[in-house]
Amino acid sequence: MFRLIQLHTESGVPRIGVDPDGYASARAALAHYRTAPATYFAVGRFDHEGTLTEVILDPICGLDGACQRPASVIHAQTYERLCERCASGLDVLTVPQLARRLGIACRLAPSVARFRQTALGGLRAPSGNRIAREFPDHVHDPAWRQELCISLTQSPTALNGLLIGVGALSHRQVLDLFPALCALGDELPDAIHEDLTRATARPLSPAGVAGLRLGLRNKP
C-alpha cells in the first residue's frame, strides 16, 4: 500500500504525517502527488501492518518542477528536493543522509517525463536560489521585499526561493522577524497571496508553513 506523506520538524525533530488515501502502486501515488507537490513531501510505502517502510521521492528538482533537472539532494531544513545547481550554497542532505535522519529507507523514484508544463517552460530562475539565501537577513528591508514581489510576479519559479527561505527560519527567527514576515504576507502578489492562504489549510505542507509564518490565515 502506498500513501502520500508530509514532513515537518518539531523542535528540530522530523515528524511524518500520512494522508489517509491509499494507492495500489507507487506510480499511482506519484501521479496524484504531482497534482499538488507543495502539499506533500513524498510517497510512502506501507507494509500490511501499516508501518512506513520506505520513502519514495519525486526525481525532479523543486516543489513545482520548474527546474526540470534531476534532483540529487534534499534541503536540510525544508526537505525540498534540489538539483546540484539549485542547491549551491544551501545546507543540504544526500538521500542516504536523509534516510539516516528519518530512520527509514529513502530513494528517488525512477525518472519520468514530466507531464506538467510551466509558464516559463525552462530552467528555474536564478533568483529563487538568491531569495532563499538572502531571506533571513533582508526580509526586514521594504525595498528588498518590493524586489522580491516583483520577482514573484515576473518569474513564478521564484516562489521556490520564498518557500525555502521562509521554511528554513528557526522558531526564534520567526518570532524576531514576524512583523516583517506579516508585512511581506500583505505585500505578496494577489495570486500568490491567495495560493499561500489556501495552503494554510494544510499546515504541515511547505506552502502551508510559509503561509502561516507570513501571517496568512485560510477562512473557514
C-alpha positions in Angstrom: 0.0 0.0 0.0 1.2 3.5 -0.8 0.2 6.8 0.7 1.2 10.4 0.3 3.2 11.7 3.3 4.1 15.1 4.7 7.3 16.0 6.6 7.8 18.8 9.1 10.0 19.4 12.1 9.1 19.9 15.8 12.0 21.3 17.9 14.4 20.1 15.2 13.0 16.6 15.1 11.4 15.4 11.8 7.8 14.3 12.0 5.9 12.5 9.3 2.2 13.0 8.6 0.2 10.4 6.5 -2.6 11.1 4.1 -5.5 8.6 4.6 -6.0 7.8 0.9 -4.2 4.7 -0.2 -2.9 3.6 -3.7 -2.2 0.2 -5.1 1.1 1.3 -6.8 3.9 3.8 -6.3 3.2 5.1 -9.9 -0.4 5.9 -9.0 0.6 7.6 -5.8 3.3 9.7 -7.6 0.8 10.7 -10.2 -1.5 12.1 -7.5 1.4 13.7 -5.7 2.4 15.6 -8.8 -1.0 17.3 -8.9 -0.2 19.0 -5.6 3.5 18.8 -4.9 3.6 21.7 -2.5 1.1 19.9 -0.2 3.1 16.6 0.2 6.7 15.6 0.8 6.8 12.2 -0.9 5.2 8.8 -1.4 5.4 6.3 1.4 5.3 2.5 1.1 3.5 0.8 4.0 3.5 -2.9 4.9 0.4 -5.0 5.8 0.6 -3.7 9.4 0.5 -0.1 8.3 4.2 0.6 9.1 6.1 3.0 6.9 8.9 1.0 5.3 10.2 3.3 2.5 10.0 6.9 1.4 9.9 7.4 -2.4 10.9 10.9 -3.6 10.0 12.6 -6.8 13.1 12.6 -9.0 12.7 16.2 -10.3 14.1 19.3 -8.6 11.8 21.6 -6.7 8.3 21.9 -5.4 6.8 22.9 -8.7 9.0 21.0 -11.1 10.0 24.2 -12.9 13.8 23.4 -12.9 13.4 20.1 -14.8 16.8 18.9 -13.6 17.2 15.6 -11.8 17.1 16.0 -8.0 20.2 14.8 -6.2 20.0 16.3 -2.6 17.4 17.4 -0.1 17.3 20.8 1.7 18.3 20.2 5.3 15.5 22.4 6.8 12.6 22.4 4.4 13.2 18.9 2.9 12.7 20.2 -0.7 14.3 18.2 -3.4 17.1 20.1 -5.2 19.5 19.5 -8.1 23.2 20.4 -7.7 22.7 23.8 -9.4 19.8 24.9 -7.2 21.4 23.5 -4.1 24.5 25.7 -4.5 25.3 27.5 -1.2 22.4 25.8 0.7 22.5 23.4 3.6 21.5 20.0 2.1 21.3 16.3 2.8 22.1 13.4 0.4 19.3 10.8 0.1 21.3 8.3 2.3 21.8 11.1 4.9 18.0 11.8 4.8 17.3 8.1 5.3 19.6 8.1 8.4 17.9 11.2 9.8 14.4 9.7 9.4 15.4 6.1 10.2 13.6 4.9 7.1 14.8 3.7 3.7 14.6 6.6 1.2 15.1 6.6 -2.6 14.4 8.7 -5.6 11.7 7.3 -8.0 12.8 6.4 -11.5 12.9 9.4 -13.8 9.8 10.0 -15.8 8.8 12.5 -18.5 7.2 15.5 -16.8 3.6 15.9 -17.8 3.2 19.4 -16.2 4.4 22.4 -18.2 5.4 25.6 -16.5 4.6 29.1 -17.7 8.3 29.7 -18.3 9.0 26.3 -19.9 12.6 26.5 -18.9 15.1 26.3 -16.1 14.3 27.8 -12.7 15.2 31.4 -12.4 18.5 32.0 -10.5 16.5 34.5 -8.3 15.0 31.5 -6.4 18.4 30.5 -5.0 19.3 34.1 -4.2 16.0 34.7 -2.4 16.5 31.7 -0.2 20.0 32.7 0.8 19.2 36.4 1.4 15.8 35.9 3.1 16.6 36.0 6.8 18.9 39.0 6.5 16.8 41.1 4.2 13.2 40.4 4.8 13.0 43.4 7.2 14.0 45.7 4.3 11.0 47.2 2.5 13.0 47.7 -0.7 14.1 44.1 -0.7 10.6 42.9 -0.2 9.4 45.0 -3.1 12.1 43.5 -5.3 11.0 40.0 -4.1 7.4 40.7 -5.0 8.5 41.9 -8.4 10.5 38.7 -8.9 7.4 36.7 -7.9 5.3 38.5 -10.4 7.8 38.1 -13.3 9.0 34.6 -12.5 6.6 32.2 -10.8 9.5 29.9 -10.2 10.9 32.4 -7.7 8.2 31.0 -5.3 10.5 28.1 -4.6 13.1 30.5 -3.1 10.4 32.1 -1.0 9.2 28.7 0.4 12.8 27.6 1.1 13.7 30.9 2.8 10.6 31.1 5.0 10.7 27.4 5.8 14.3 27.4 6.8 13.8 30.0 9.5 14.3 28.9 13.1 11.5 29.4 15.6 13.4 32.2 17.2 13.9 33.9 13.8 10.2 33.6 13.1 9.4 35.4 16.4 12.1 38.1 15.8 11.1 38.7 12.2 7.3 38.2 12.5 6.3 41.8 11.9 8.4 41.8 8.7 7.0 38.4 7.7 3.5 39.7 8.1 4.3 42.8 6.1 5.6 40.6 3.3 2.5 38.5 3.5 0.4 41.6 2.9 2.6 42.7 0.0 2.6 39.5 -1.9 1.1 39.4 -5.4 -2.6 38.6 -5.3 -2.3 35.2 -6.9 0.5 34.0 -4.6 -1.2 35.5 -1.6 -4.4 33.5 -2.4 -2.4 30.3 -3.0 -0.5 30.5 0.2 -3.6 31.5 2.2 -5.4 28.4 0.9 -2.3 26.3 1.7 -2.6 27.1 5.4 -5.5 24.6 5.5 -2.6 22.0 5.3 -0.2 23.5 7.9 2.4 20.7 7.5 3.0 21.3 3.8 5.8 23.6 2.8 3.4 26.1 1.3 1.2 25.9 4.5 4.2 26.5 6.7 5.2 29.5 4.6 1.7 30.9 4.6 1.3 30.6 8.4 4.7 32.2 9.0 3.7 35.1 6.8 0.6 35.7 8.9 -1.9 34.4 6.4 -5.0 32.5 7.5 -7.4 30.5 5.5 -11.0 31.5 6.4 -13.3 28.6 7.2 
